Amino acid sequence: MQLQGCTALVTGAGRDLGRLFAEHLLRRGAKKVYAAARRAELVDLPGVVPLRLDVTDPASVAAAAEAAGDVTLLINNAGVSLGQNLVEGDLDQIRMVVETHLFGTLNMVRAFAPVLGANGGGAILNVLSNLSWMSFDGNNSYAVAKAAQWSLTNGIRLELAKQRTLVSGLVFGPTRTETMKAFNPAAVMNDPVDIVSSALDGIEARRIEIVADDYGAAAKASLTGEPRGFVLATSD
């Protein structure tokens, strides 16, 4: 898909990877970029169209689809990581994580699939994780949510093939975002610019699975053996 001249919507665009996606889309010649966030007033990137959006609220999603009827690229980046395990974690927080990554993504896809179809097919990029393929003691709720989002990505790819919509999944490991630095500042992490660049290159190459780093490659390779948990490397 050509990014030059596209109209993109990025969820979770107020900071971190979402803001970088919006910025780099503009650099690559996107005609318009909707920078969607729950607090749209905090979106401070020149050149974007701020859009108030809560992906877990169907009314908010419907309003966004009404306002952004010219979208040809949807980047489902919005997410939350609350550091909850499954057996003893807070169940409400576990539900929030799954609600955001699984049902939030599904809400966006259901609302914007007709928009993309009407605009020639376009593309969807779902921001996944190496934890889509591995568990992680200490944040297993996030791994469950990302595994479900990965399966969702594969399912909607089949369903939207008839309208020629490219559906891609972006897989990568720990990246130096504000969220990740707060979780473990000593972790060995990717440069977020590298992840965003790899993702957009993959969309332009029409790749359905974009494995952006060694963490993602190792997680995929691990699927051929017995299940094992992810171990976070640190610089100590």
ABEGO torsion letter per residue (X at the ends): XBABGBBBBBBGAABEAAAAAAAAAAAAGBABBBBBBABAAABABBGBBBBBBBAABAAAAAAAAAABAABABBBBABBBBAGBBAAABBAAAAAAAAAAAAAAAAAAAAAAAAAAAAAGGEBBBBBBBAAAABBBBGAAAAAAAAAAAAAAAAAAAAAAAAAGBBBBBBBBBBBBBAAAAAABAABBBBBAAAAAAAAAAAAAAGBABBBABAAAAAAAAAAABBBBBBBBBBAX
